[in-house]
Amino acid sequence: MKNNINWNNYALETQAVRAGQQRGFENEHSIPIFATSSYVFESAEDAYLRFTGQKDGNIYSRFTNPTVDAFQQRLALMEKGERCLAFSSGMAAIMSLGMSLLKAGDHIVSSRSVFGNTILMFENYFGKFGVSTDFVKLTDLEAWEAAIKPETQFLFVETPSNPLIEIADIKALADIAHKHNCLLVVDNVFCTPVLQTPLELGADIIVHSTTKYIDGHGRCIGGAIIASDELIEKSFYPYLRTGGATMSAFNAWVFLSGLETLAIRMKGHCENAFKLATWLEQQPHVVKVYYPGLSSHAQHKLAKEQQRDFGGVVSFEVEGAKEAAWKLIDSTELLSITANLGDVKSTIIHPATTTHGRLSPEVRAMAGIKNGLVRISVGLENIDDIKQDLLRGL
Ligand SMILES: *Cc1c(COP(=O)(O)O)cnc(C)c1O
């Protein structure tokens, strides 16, 4: 393998395994972990040139690190973006949207169905510095457009959403955003670039929690932003370098190996999730199944157009509300009771009393999160063992 391959000529699966590596003088086959906080200059003049940006090169690992660079290059290619910047967590990446792009008096429009901490970040922290947010229903395009003001800087959406797996129309939202001189930010955690590449649909910025499917084995916390070279260079990188929420070299190394198996894992997650969703639909005590691969799903057609497959998360509502949902969860012996998702291990959670438990009952009802709702992040175990485990409590 040469160091100067043009990776744009290769498919996602190949980029995922090989892109980003700059082989060093040891001819190592695997990408090394550069466990170093700083870098040595050749001379005083070299130090001066690098510090003033007149010469490329590493200075300090809060700014750049070769292992993190390899991860960034690989993920940027897979997302069809110009550049990627890695962060210490998904939330650190979301916070960087505010620190890099917003000022007091600005406004954002966000889907109501986004990660709970994202809502808190917008309301409590961006809000504290004079940025206001309006929350809208992700499928209601008119509501998105009506919420835009002259001060609006970006629209923020997560699709598919959690836990009801609703699908937002990325192309239509990008058109609305651009018509009003705003950016569209898409949280692509549920699909990953294997199933959906929002930049190709018109989005401007991708946000990732690499903690989920990109790691895939529930080991490390991390995040990323993918955007144009200009946005990264002028807005995000100067903030990250100063703000300091950088990804560690060790975590980047773990995520690099996660990317290598991402395509094949996503295929397995989707296959298992589809089988589980169709099986759940036939169970007598299941009231409703939420999975975009089912023809009963309200945005099944849109999901088919916009995504390459339907993802690994399935939610369903059981008869008997909270009591029945808790009983089902407690009857499992295999599934892990945890809020994490995107793991090779299947996980099960009761959203109304955990991930969405801080919402008031009215807000929860408006969001459609019923007390009988159970969410499963379908892992890579044998599907019959997963079904058997659920049958105990169903
Ligand atoms: C987990 C998650 C986040 C936050 O990421 P962290 O790595 O936990 O900080 C943001 N968005 C979505 C959709 C997530 O699932």
Ligand as a Chemical Component Dictionary entry (heavy atoms), coordinates in Angstrom:
data_LIG
# 
_chem_comp.id                   LIG 
_chem_comp.type                 NON-POLYMER 
_chem_comp.pdbx_formal_charge   0 
_chem_comp.three_letter_code    LIG 
# 
loop_
_chem_comp_atom.comp_id 
_chem_comp_atom.atom_id 
_chem_comp_atom.alt_atom_id 
_chem_comp_atom.type_symbol 
_chem_comp_atom.charge 
_chem_comp_atom.model_Cartn_x 
_chem_comp_atom.model_Cartn_y 
_chem_comp_atom.model_Cartn_z 
_chem_comp_atom.pdbx_ordinal 
LIG C1 C1 C 0 -25.372 9.016  22.315 1  
LIG C2 C2 C 0 -25.875 10.020 21.398 2  
LIG C3 C3 C 0 -25.386 11.338 21.418 3  
LIG C4 C4 C 0 -24.356 11.805 22.425 4  
LIG O1 O1 O 0 -23.129 11.155 22.273 5  
LIG P1 P1 P 0 -22.117 10.851 23.496 6  
LIG O2 O2 O 0 -20.981 10.163 22.795 7  
LIG O3 O3 O 0 -22.832 9.978  24.474 8  
LIG O4 O4 O 0 -21.720 12.145 24.085 9  
LIG C5 C5 C 0 -25.890 12.228 20.497 10 
LIG N1 N1 N 0 -26.828 11.857 19.601 11 
LIG C6 C6 C 0 -27.323 10.610 19.561 12 
LIG C7 C7 C 0 -28.353 10.255 18.552 13 
LIG C8 C8 C 0 -26.872 9.648  20.445 14 
LIG O5 O5 O 0 -27.392 8.419  20.420 15 
# 
loop_
_chem_comp_bond.comp_id 
_chem_comp_bond.atom_id_1 
_chem_comp_bond.atom_id_2 
_chem_comp_bond.value_order 
_chem_comp_bond.pdbx_ordinal 
LIG C1 C2 SING 1  
LIG C2 C3 SING 2  
LIG C2 C8 DOUB 3  
LIG C3 C4 SING 4  
LIG C3 C5 DOUB 5  
LIG C4 O1 SING 6  
LIG O1 P1 SING 7  
LIG P1 O2 DOUB 8  
LIG P1 O3 SING 9  
LIG P1 O4 SING 10 
LIG C5 N1 SING 11 
LIG N1 C6 DOUB 12 
LIG C6 C7 SING 13 
LIG C6 C8 SING 14 
LIG C8 O5 SING 15 
# 
